[in-house]
Amino acid sequence: MIENKKNPYFVAELETGYVVIGDHQYFKGYSLFLSKQHKTELHFLENPVKNKFLIEMSQVAEAVYIAFDVEKLNYELLGNGDSHLHWHLFPRRKNDSPVKGPVWWVNREEMFSEEVKPSSEELEEMKMKLYDELIKITSIKKSFKERSSV
């Protein structure tokens, strides 16, 4: 969907992956960094690519942290449901869930309910905020307007 320019959650393309906003926002600012290479394990990437992927993931995390004014980030690279390298970046705030602990301890029906899906206006605002921070931190240079019309 990203390559066909049909993913409404797409924010930016970096050298090793794609940045997207999560389609459910129980944790406001939830974002993902998807590897361009289809690998199931981090150690399957060749070292130069792996190193760049990890640096870019860290840059995306920093951009999420700043854009969404968070207290703590949870980083997850799971792959049990979708066997493709992708990072989940969960912004965390004090008392952001009824359960203290990992995000996956939150009731799944709540976490993925229609009520926590961003409206198209909210989504565009989130994408712009994140993109603005990515421009400052990474080597991407296109304006958001240019990027979204490509």
C-alpha positions in Angstrom: 0.0 0.0 0.0 2.9 2.4 0.8 4.6 1.8 -2.5 1.3 2.3 -4.3 0.7 5.6 -2.3 -2.6 4.2 -0.9 -1.7 4.0 2.8 -3.4 6.8 4.7 -1.1 6.2 7.7 2.2 6.7 5.8 4.4 9.5 7.2 7.8 9.1 5.6 10.3 6.9 3.8 13.7 6.6 5.3 16.7 4.7 3.8 15.8 1.3 5.5 12.1 1.6 6.3 8.8 3.4 6.3 7.3 5.5 9.2 3.6 5.1 9.7 1.1 6.3 12.4 -0.8 3.4 14.0 -4.4 3.0 12.9 -5.5 2.8 16.5 -4.4 5.5 19.0 -5.2 4.2 22.4 -1.7 5.4 23.2 -1.6 8.8 21.4 1.2 9.0 19.0 1.6 5.2 18.5 3.8 4.8 15.4 5.6 2.0 13.6 8.8 1.8 11.7 8.6 -0.9 9.0 11.7 -2.4 7.4 12.0 -2.2 3.6 13.6 -5.6 3.5 11.4 -8.5 4.2 13.2 -10.3 6.9 11.8 -12.1 9.9 14.7 -11.5 12.3 16.9 -8.5 13.0 20.1 -10.7 12.8 19.1 -11.7 9.2 19.9 -8.1 8.0 23.5 -7.6 6.8 25.4 -5.6 9.3 25.6 -2.2 7.5 21.8 -2.4 6.8 21.1 -3.6 10.4 23.1 -0.7 11.8 21.4 1.8 9.7 18.0 0.3 10.5 18.6 0.6 14.2 19.9 4.2 13.9 16.8 5.1 11.9 14.5 3.4 14.4 16.2 5.4 17.1 15.6 8.6 15.1 12.0 7.7 14.5 11.6 7.1 18.2 13.1 10.5 19.0 10.8 12.2 16.6 7.7 10.4 18.2 8.9 11.3 21.6 9.2 15.0 20.7 6.2 15.3 18.4 3.7 13.7 20.9 5.2 15.1 24.1 5.6 11.7 25.9 7.1 10.7 29.2 8.4 7.3 28.2 8.5 5.2 25.1 7.9 1.5 24.8 9.8 -0.1 21.9 8.7 -3.5 20.6 10.0 -5.7 17.8 7.7 -8.7 17.9 6.8 -10.4 14.7 4.6 -13.2 16.0 1.5 -11.9 14.1 3.3 -10.4 11.1 6.7 -12.1 10.4 8.3 -8.9 9.0 10.7 -6.6 10.8 8.8 -3.7 12.2 9.1 -1.6 15.4 6.1 -0.6 17.5 6.8 2.7 19.2 4.3 3.3 22.0 4.2 6.7 23.7 3.5 6.3 27.4 2.2 8.8 29.9 1.4 8.6 33.6 -1.9 6.9 34.1 -2.4 6.2 30.4 -4.1 2.9 31.0 -6.0 1.1 33.7 -3.2 -1.6 33.9 0.3 -0.7 34.9 2.7 -2.6 32.7 3.2 -3.5 29.0 0.7 -2.1 26.5 -0.4 -5.6 25.7 -1.9 -5.9 29.2 -4.6 -3.4 28.1 -7.9 -5.1 27.1 -7.5 -5.7 23.3 -11.1 -4.7 22.7 -10.4 -1.3 24.2 -7.0 -0.9 22.6 -8.4 -1.6 19.1 -11.9 -0.1 19.4 -13.3 2.2 16.8 -13.3 5.0 19.4 -9.5 5.2 19.4 -9.2 5.4 15.6 -8.1 8.9 14.7 -10.4 11.0 12.5 -9.0 12.0 9.1 -8.2 15.5 10.6 -6.5 14.1 13.7 -4.5 11.7 11.5 -3.3 14.5 9.2 -2.3 16.6 12.2 -0.4 13.7 13.7 1.4 12.9 10.5 2.4 16.5 10.1 3.7 16.8 13.7 5.7 13.6 13.3 7.0 14.5 9.8 8.2 17.9 11.1 10.3 16.3 13.8 11.6 13.7 11.3 12.8 16.5 9.1 14.8 17.9 12.0 16.4 14.6 13.0 16.9 12.6 9.8 18.1 13.4 6.3 14.6 13.6 4.7 14.0 17.0 3.1 10.7 17.1 1.3 7.9 19.2 2.9 4.9 17.4 4.2 2.7 18.9 1.5 5.1 17.7 -1.3 5.4 14.3 0.4 1.6 13.8 0.7 1.0 14.8 -2.9 3.5 12.3 -4.4 
